[in-house]
Amino acid sequence: MQSFPINPPIGKEVHLWIGNSDFFYKEQASSYLLLLPDEEKQRYLGYINETSRANYLLGRFMLRAILSHYHPDTKLDKWVFAYNQHGKPSLATENDFEFNLSHSGNLVTALFTRNMACGVDVEKKESISDCVGIAKRFFHELEYEQIDNNPDREAAFASLWSLKEAYSKAIGMGLAKDFASFSVIDRSGCFEISDCQAGEYFLFQFKWLDYWISGCVLGSEKIHLEIFWPSQVKHLCMMHSRS
C-alpha cells in the first residue's frame, strides 16, 4: 500500500481513488459539509435517499481533498468547477488535470489524469429482472448476444454497462451517448471499442467485491495505473477535514 504524500499523476500515470461511504460518512458528514460551497451543500440536502446523500457528499469532498492534496496551496473550498452540456465536470480555471467521478452501492470512485480525457464508472452487481431485455433495447446487437449467452447474465450486464459508460464519460457525453451505436468487445482481456481506432484509448476493468470498476483514458494505448483503496481515501479525507 502506498503511503502519503502522493505526487500528482504525470505523463501516462493514472490515479484511481476508491472510497467507501460506509466507512466514515456518519462520523464526518458535518465536518465535510462545512468545507463545501453553498451550492454543493444545497444539492446534498436535496437527496432524499441516505445512500445517495452519503455518496454525493463523499464524492464532492474526495474530489476537493485529492485536488488540494496534489496542490497544497489551494484550499478545498477554493476549487471552482465547470460542466459541459452533458454534465461532465472540469476545473473552471485553466489546468491540465482531467478527472471523473462515479458511485454505486456504497463505493465512490475518482479517476485523475494529466492532459488525457478520462471516464470512470462503477457498477454493483444487483438483481435485475430483465437485464437481457434491457440489453436488447439499449445495447449493440453483439453485446446483447454476449449477455444472452452468458450463464451469469446479471454480472455480464453490470460489467458491460460499466465499460460502456466509462468510455461515454471519457468522450464527455455520458448517458447522452446512444449505447446501441457502439460496441465494446473483450478480446482476451483487451477491450475493443467500435467507435475508436486501436491506439486511441486505453480501457480497463477489474472486479472488486461485488463491483465492476471500469476506466477509460483517451489519447494513449498505454498507461501506468495506481489504485488508492478505501483505507487510503479515509486517511486522506480525515487529514483534510481538519485542515
Buried (B, 14 or more C-beta within 10 A) or exposed (E): EEEEEBEBBEEBBBBBBBBBBBBBBEEBBEBBBEBBBEEBBEBBEEBEEEBBBBBBBBBBBBBBBBBBBBBEEEEBEEBEBEEEEBEBEBBEEEEEBBBBBBBBBBBBBBBBBBEBBBBBBBBBBEEBEEBBEBBBEBBBEEBBEBBEEBEEBBBBBBBBBBBBBBBBBBBBBBEEBEBBEBBBBBEEEEBEBEBBEEEEBBBBBEEEEBBBBBBBBBBBBEBEBBBBBBEBBBEBBBEBBEE
